[in-house]
Amino acid sequence: MVAKKQYRRVLTIAGSDSGGGAGIQADIKTISACWCYACSAITCVTAQNTVGVQAIEPLSVDIIRAQIDSVLSDIGVDAIKIGMLGSPEIACAIAAKLRNIDVPIVLDPVLVATSGDVLTKKETIEVIVNELIPLATVVTPNLEEARVLTGYDDERAWQFFREKGAKALLLKGGHGTEDELSDILFTFEKNYEYRNHRIHTKNTHGTGCSLSSAIASYLARGAEIHEAVEFAVEYVHRAIAAGADYELGGGHGAINHFYRFW
């Protein structure tokens, strides 16, 4: 009997972006573009476009739990990505659900949107630090988010995350103004640096969501942490380049998630 083919399955737990550039929508595009099967559990619904976030409505904890249970009980997962959470109650419920699941978990602490809108309240940040970081295989804050979470934006941030239980920290440098970007991965064994030249475009909405989802996808496919980050950084850089000249909305447009196929 011929063995059936198996998808590599990635579950994204995050908020919905009505504009399609970030959140669950960006995650599903990224996971699919990285040759994995995307499942989702939506934590909140946002009214959002390229210029900002107009409204946020968290879903009930019960329906979020039900979404996760539905995926885990039938389809299963090879990796999980966690993004926007919506409330401390949601964050606590997700932590409880994932505490005994033995697959890579990529935690993207979505605190502020590309437009500058605040997406995460202080009470939720406390749960992220105390309940979710200990479950994380990789945490992927930008420098500003690292400062909010730990008070640091350098190797001292890694010491904080490490003491909390994270296996690796990717400090993203893309929100600066320098022409050369530097993302630094801290792991127990050694540190890695990934450099790229900045692409001057306003079409960067959802880059953080896409990067964390790409990392989860490559981890699901069996890559080591530093390999998954290397592949994911290259994927997002090329997606930015491919979408740089498009015009979408009046603000921060989207990257081209499907540049490999279009």
N, C-alpha and C positions, 0 to 999 in steps of 0.2 A: 504494500500500500504506500503510495506517495505521500510524504509528509506535507501538510498544509503550510502555506506561507504564513508568516506572522508579521504584523505591523509592529513597529516600535511606537509605543503609546505614551503621549505626554498629556497630563492634566494641567490646565491652567486655571488657577483660582484668582479671579481679579474682577475689576469693574468693567462695565460696558461703556464704550465711547461711541456716541451716536454719529460722530464725524468720521469714524472708521480708521483714524490714524494711530490710535494708541489703544491701551486696554485689551480686553478680550479679542477685539477685532484684529489688532496688530499681532497678538499672540497666535491666533489661529493661522493667519497668513504666514507668519514666520515658521511655525512648527511644520506647516505643510510644505513650505519652500525648502525646509531642511530635511525633507524625506521622512517625516514622522506623521503619525495619526493624532490629530488634536481632539481632545475632549475638554469640556469646560464646566466650571461652576461659577456662576455670576454672583458677585457679592453686593453690587450696587449698580444702579442705572444712572448714568450722567447725561445731561443735555449739554453737548460739547461740540465745538467746531474748531476751526483753525485759529480763531482769535481768542478763545477762552472757554471757561466752564460756566454755564449759565445756571445749572441746577444739579443737585446730587440727591438721590434717594436710595438709602440702603435697603436691601431686601431683608426679610425676616430670617432669623437664625435657623429656624426650622427648615425653610426651603433651601437654604445654603447647605445644611447638613444632608438633606435629602438628595441634592444634586451630587454631592461627593459620594454618598453611599451608593447611589444608582450607578455611577461610573465604576467604583471599586468592586461592587458585588458581581458585575457582569463582564465588563470590558477589561478591567485591570489597568495598571499603569507601570511604565518603566522609568518615569521621572515626573516630578511635579514642579511647577513654577507658581509662586505666590506673588501677587501684585497688590493692587489697591484693595483695602480691607473694609473701609466704611465706618466701623465703630469698634470700640474695645470688646463688646460682646461677640461680634463676628470674629475678631482676631482670636479670642479665647476659645470659641467653638472650633475653629479651624485647627488650632494647636492641639486640642484634645483629640480631634479626629485623626491627626497625622502622627501622633506621638509614637505609635507602634508600627508604623509603615516603613519597611526597609527598602527604600529606593532613594536616589539622589533628589534633594530638594533645593531649588534655587529660589532665594528670597530677594525680591526687588522691593526695597522699602520706598514705595511711591509716596513721597511727602508733598511735593510741589509739582504741578504740571509745567510743561514747556512754556506756557503762557504766563506763568508766575502765580497762578491760582493755588491756594493751599488746599490740599486734598486729605490731609491726615491730622487729626487733633492730638493734643498732648496725651490724653488718656490712652489713645490707641498706640501711640509711640511707646509708652511704657510696657504695654503688652507685647509689642514686637520685640523689644529688648529682652524681656524676661521670659517669654513663652515661645516665641518663634525662632529667634536667633539660635537657641540651643539645638534646634532641629535641623538647621541649615547645613547643606553641603557647601554652598557658596552664597555669600551675601554680596549684593551688587549696588552699593550706594554711589552716587556721585560725591564730590568733595563737600558740597553743602549739606547733603543728607548725612554724611559721615559726621560732620561737625554737630548737627542736631542730635544725632543718636549717641555720640560718645564724647563730644567736646574736642575732638581731634580730627585732622584730615591727613594724617601721615601714618607711620608705622605704629604709633601709639594707639591709633584706632584699631589696628590689627590685634594688638595685645588685649584690648577691651573685648573685641568679638571672640577672640580665642578663649579668653577666660570664661565667656558666656557659653562656649561650647561649639561655635561654628568651626567648620573644617578648613574654610578658606574665605578670603576677602578680596574682592575685586574693587579697587578704588578707581572710579571712572573720571578721567580728566577732560571730558569733552565740553564741559560748560565754561571753560576758560576762554581767553581771547588770543592765546598764542597760536602761531601758524603750525606748530608741531604738537600733536596730541600724544599724551602718555597715559596709558591705563596700566596700573600695577596690580598684579595678583600676588597676594601673600598666602603662603601655605606653610604647613609644619616643616616641610623638607627644605624649601628654598623659595625665593621670590622671582617673579617673571615680569618683564616689562614689554608692553606691546605699543609700538610707535606708528603713527600715521600722520600724514600731512592733512591739515584742516581743509575741508572742502567748504568754500564760502558760498553758502546757500541758506535761505530761511526755511527750507524744507527738512526740518529735523524733528517734527512731531512724532513721538512714539519711539524714539531711538532706544531709550532705556528699557521699555517694555520688550522691544524686539530683541535687544541684546540678551536679556535674561532668558527669554523664550528660546533663543538659539542655543544658549549654553545648555539649557535643560534638554533640548533635542539631541545635541551631540553626546551628552552624558547618557541619555537613553539608548543611544547607538553604541555605547561601550567605550567612548573616549575617556582618557584620564582627565582630571580637572584642568590641568594646564593646556592640554590639547583642545578640550572643549571650548575654553576661553579663547584660545588662538583662532580657532575656526570661526567662532561666533563674532569676534571683533572684525575679522576679515569680511564676513558676510554683511554685517551692518555697514561697514565702510563702503563696500561696493554698492550696497542698496542706496546709500546716501548719494553716491556719485551718479548712479543711474537715474535718480529722481530729482537731481539738482536743478534741472532746467524746466521742469514742469510748473505750471501755475494751478494751484488748487486753493480756492478761498482767498481771504484777504490777510491771513496771518501766516502761521507756521504750517506749511504744507507737509504732506506725508513723504516718506521714503518709498522707493520702489522695491517692495518685498519680493516681487517675482522677476527680478532682472535676469535671472538665469533662464527663464522660460519665455519671456516676451521678446 
